[in-house]
């Protein structure tokens, strides 16, 4: 059993125009808690992406590096699925459609580093 199989996801949603759109907390095997994992809008507001917290900005505390790309994509998929479930209940239908379209667009495209809000 891998530690990522035991991940518990907690999502705090924000306003539709906020960036980040949501803050994710990951609890790994009840031993490690990763906070401040944002779900961010791209600059164009047509795409979303999930990222882990910066190691440097958090002083390398409570941070995890996932080296296996497939495992990271699996975790990212779990987070986005949970996010969509919560977003459907939280946002108005037209706002949710915008979010759902952005998530679906991300599944189809590769991430362009130039579109990330820095």
LUMDODO-473469 format. One record per residue (C-alpha): x, y, z. Coordinates in Angstrom, 2 decimals, decimal comma. Example, Ala and Ser with C-alpha at 12.3 -4.5 7.8 and 13.67 -1.06 7.14 Angstrom:
<vovo><px>12,30</px><py>-4,50</py><pz>7,80</pz></vovo>
<vovo><px>13,67</px><py>-1,06</py><pz>7,14</pz></vovo>
***
This chain:
<vovo><px>0,00</px><py>0,00</py><pz>0,00</pz></vovo>
<vovo><px>1,32</px><py>3,41</py><pz>-0,99</pz></vovo>
<vovo><px>0,96</px><py>6,44</py><pz>1,28</pz></vovo>
<vovo><px>-0,95</px><py>8,28</py><pz>-1,46</pz></vovo>
<vovo><px>-3,65</px><py>5,59</py><pz>-1,27</pz></vovo>
<vovo><px>-4,55</px><py>6,83</py><pz>2,22</pz></vovo>
<vovo><px>-4,85</px><py>10,52</py><pz>1,38</pz></vovo>
<vovo><px>-7,77</px><py>12,43</py><pz>2,91</pz></vovo>
<vovo><px>-8,73</px><py>15,59</py><pz>1,05</pz></vovo>
<vovo><px>-10,25</px><py>18,68</py><pz>2,65</pz></vovo>
<vovo><px>-11,16</px><py>21,61</py><pz>0,39</pz></vovo>
<vovo><px>-12,01</px><py>25,17</py><pz>1,40</pz></vovo>
<vovo><px>-13,76</px><py>26,95</py><pz>-1,47</pz></vovo>
<vovo><px>-13,48</px><py>30,67</py><pz>-2,08</pz></vovo>
<vovo><px>-15,29</px><py>33,12</py><pz>-4,35</pz></vovo>
<vovo><px>-15,62</px><py>32,41</py><pz>-8,06</pz></vovo>
<vovo><px>-13,34</px><py>35,33</py><pz>-8,97</pz></vovo>
<vovo><px>-10,76</px><py>34,68</py><pz>-6,25</pz></vovo>
<vovo><px>-7,35</px><py>33,30</py><pz>-7,04</pz></vovo>
<vovo><px>-6,78</px><py>30,79</py><pz>-5,56</pz></vovo>
<vovo><px>-10,26</px><py>29,45</py><pz>-6,16</pz></vovo>
<vovo><px>-9,81</px><py>26,87</py><pz>-3,40</pz></vovo>
<vovo><px>-7,29</px><py>25,83</py><pz>-0,77</pz></vovo>
<vovo><px>-6,70</px><py>22,11</py><pz>-0,35</pz></vovo>
<vovo><px>-5,41</px><py>20,36</py><pz>2,76</pz></vovo>
<vovo><px>-4,09</px><py>16,84</py><pz>2,32</pz></vovo>
<vovo><px>-3,77</px><py>14,42</py><pz>5,21</pz></vovo>
<vovo><px>-1,47</px><py>11,53</py><pz>4,37</pz></vovo>
<vovo><px>-1,92</px><py>8,41</py><pz>6,47</pz></vovo>
<vovo><px>-2,83</px><py>10,54</py><pz>9,52</pz></vovo>
<vovo><px>0,87</px><py>11,37</py><pz>9,82</pz></vovo>
<vovo><px>1,53</px><py>14,29</py><pz>7,50</pz></vovo>
<vovo><px>-0,74</px><py>17,24</py><pz>6,83</pz></vovo>
<vovo><px>-0,04</px><py>19,37</py><pz>3,78</pz></vovo>
<vovo><px>-1,74</px><py>22,75</py><pz>3,88</pz></vovo>
<vovo><px>-2,07</px><py>25,60</py><pz>1,40</pz></vovo>
<vovo><px>-2,22</px><py>23,46</py><pz>-1,74</pz></vovo>
<vovo><px>-4,02</px><py>25,90</py><pz>-4,07</pz></vovo>
<vovo><px>-6,36</px><py>25,33</py><pz>-6,97</pz></vovo>
<vovo><px>-5,62</px><py>28,33</py><pz>-9,15</pz></vovo>
<vovo><px>-7,18</px><py>29,99</py><pz>-12,16</pz></vovo>
<vovo><px>-4,94</px><py>30,53</py><pz>-15,15</pz></vovo>
<vovo><px>-4,57</px><py>34,18</py><pz>-16,11</pz></vovo>
<vovo><px>-7,22</px><py>33,79</py><pz>-18,81</pz></vovo>
<vovo><px>-9,73</px><py>32,30</py><pz>-16,31</pz></vovo>
<vovo><px>-10,40</px><py>29,49</py><pz>-18,78</pz></vovo>
<vovo><px>-8,29</px><py>26,86</py><pz>-17,07</pz></vovo>
<vovo><px>-7,56</px><py>25,59</py><pz>-13,57</pz></vovo>
<vovo><px>-4,64</px><py>23,76</py><pz>-12,06</pz></vovo>
<vovo><px>-3,75</px><py>22,21</py><pz>-8,72</pz></vovo>
<vovo><px>-0,27</px><py>22,52</py><pz>-7,28</pz></vovo>
<vovo><px>1,60</px><py>21,53</py><pz>-4,16</pz></vovo>
<vovo><px>2,85</px><py>24,24</py><pz>-1,78</pz></vovo>
<vovo><px>6,21</px><py>25,81</py><pz>-2,41</pz></vovo>
<vovo><px>8,90</px><py>24,08</py><pz>-0,39</pz></vovo>
<vovo><px>10,89</px><py>27,28</py><pz>0,03</pz></vovo>
<vovo><px>8,03</px><py>29,52</py><pz>1,18</pz></vovo>
<vovo><px>7,04</px><py>27,05</py><pz>3,90</pz></vovo>
<vovo><px>10,59</px><py>26,51</py><pz>5,14</pz></vovo>
<vovo><px>10,52</px><py>22,90</py><pz>3,93</pz></vovo>
<vovo><px>8,07</px><py>22,07</py><pz>6,75</pz></vovo>
<vovo><px>5,12</px><py>19,78</py><pz>6,15</pz></vovo>
<vovo><px>5,96</px><py>19,49</py><pz>2,47</pz></vovo>
<vovo><px>6,16</px><py>16,40</py><pz>0,33</pz></vovo>
<vovo><px>7,74</px><py>15,90</py><pz>-3,06</pz></vovo>
<vovo><px>6,10</px><py>13,36</py><pz>-5,34</pz></vovo>
<vovo><px>8,73</px><py>12,28</py><pz>-7,81</pz></vovo>
<vovo><px>6,64</px><py>9,79</py><pz>-9,75</pz></vovo>
<vovo><px>4,69</px><py>11,71</py><pz>-12,38</pz></vovo>
<vovo><px>1,94</px><py>9,08</py><pz>-12,63</pz></vovo>
<vovo><px>1,36</px><py>9,11</py><pz>-8,86</pz></vovo>
<vovo><px>1,18</px><py>12,91</py><pz>-8,89</pz></vovo>
<vovo><px>-1,35</px><py>12,86</py><pz>-11,73</pz></vovo>
<vovo><px>-3,41</px><py>10,31</py><pz>-9,80</pz></vovo>
<vovo><px>-3,38</px><py>12,55</py><pz>-6,71</pz></vovo>
<vovo><px>-4,21</px><py>15,60</py><pz>-8,83</pz></vovo>
<vovo><px>-7,15</px><py>13,72</py><pz>-10,36</pz></vovo>
<vovo><px>-8,50</px><py>12,76</py><pz>-6,90</pz></vovo>
<vovo><px>-8,24</px><py>16,36</py><pz>-5,71</pz></vovo>
<vovo><px>-9,98</px><py>17,77</py><pz>-8,77</pz></vovo>
<vovo><px>-12,76</px><py>15,17</py><pz>-8,54</pz></vovo>
<vovo><px>-13,38</px><py>16,07</py><pz>-4,89</pz></vovo>
<vovo><px>-13,19</px><py>19,76</py><pz>-5,80</pz></vovo>
<vovo><px>-15,86</px><py>19,36</py><pz>-8,49</pz></vovo>
<vovo><px>-18,18</px><py>17,57</py><pz>-6,08</pz></vovo>
<vovo><px>-17,90</px><py>20,37</py><pz>-3,52</pz></vovo>
<vovo><px>-18,06</px><py>23,10</py><pz>-6,16</pz></vovo>
<vovo><px>-21,33</px><py>21,73</py><pz>-7,54</pz></vovo>
<vovo><px>-22,96</px><py>22,22</py><pz>-4,12</pz></vovo>
<vovo><px>-21,29</px><py>25,57</py><pz>-3,34</pz></vovo>
<vovo><px>-21,45</px><py>27,68</py><pz>-6,51</pz></vovo>
<vovo><px>-24,39</px><py>28,87</py><pz>-8,58</pz></vovo>
<vovo><px>-25,10</px><py>26,67</py><pz>-11,65</pz></vovo>
<vovo><px>-23,61</px><py>29,17</py><pz>-14,14</pz></vovo>
<vovo><px>-20,47</px><py>29,54</py><pz>-12,00</pz></vovo>
<vovo><px>-20,14</px><py>25,77</py><pz>-11,69</pz></vovo>
<vovo><px>-20,42</px><py>25,37</py><pz>-15,48</pz></vovo>
<vovo><px>-17,48</px><py>27,78</py><pz>-15,87</pz></vovo>
<vovo><px>-15,44</px><py>25,78</py><pz>-13,34</pz></vovo>
<vovo><px>-16,38</px><py>22,44</py><pz>-14,90</pz></vovo>
<vovo><px>-15,42</px><py>23,70</py><pz>-18,37</pz></vovo>
<vovo><px>-12,05</px><py>24,88</py><pz>-17,01</pz></vovo>
<vovo><px>-11,36</px><py>21,48</py><pz>-15,40</pz></vovo>
<vovo><px>-12,35</px><py>19,62</py><pz>-18,57</pz></vovo>
<vovo><px>-10,13</px><py>21,91</py><pz>-20,65</pz></vovo>
<vovo><px>-7,17</px><py>21,07</py><pz>-18,40</pz></vovo>
<vovo><px>-7,72</px><py>17,36</py><pz>-18,97</pz></vovo>
<vovo><px>-7,38</px><py>17,95</py><pz>-22,71</pz></vovo>
<vovo><px>-4,37</px><py>20,30</py><pz>-22,66</pz></vovo>
<vovo><px>-0,86</px><py>20,28</py><pz>-21,33</pz></vovo>
<vovo><px>0,02</px><py>22,95</py><pz>-18,78</pz></vovo>
<vovo><px>1,68</px><py>26,02</py><pz>-20,30</pz></vovo>
<vovo><px>4,02</px><py>27,49</py><pz>-17,69</pz></vovo>
<vovo><px>3,63</px><py>30,98</py><pz>-19,19</pz></vovo>
<vovo><px>-0,07</px><py>31,08</py><pz>-18,23</pz></vovo>
<vovo><px>0,53</px><py>30,50</py><pz>-14,53</pz></vovo>
<vovo><px>-0,26</px><py>33,49</py><pz>-12,30</pz></vovo>
<vovo><px>2,96</px><py>34,41</py><pz>-10,54</pz></vovo>
***
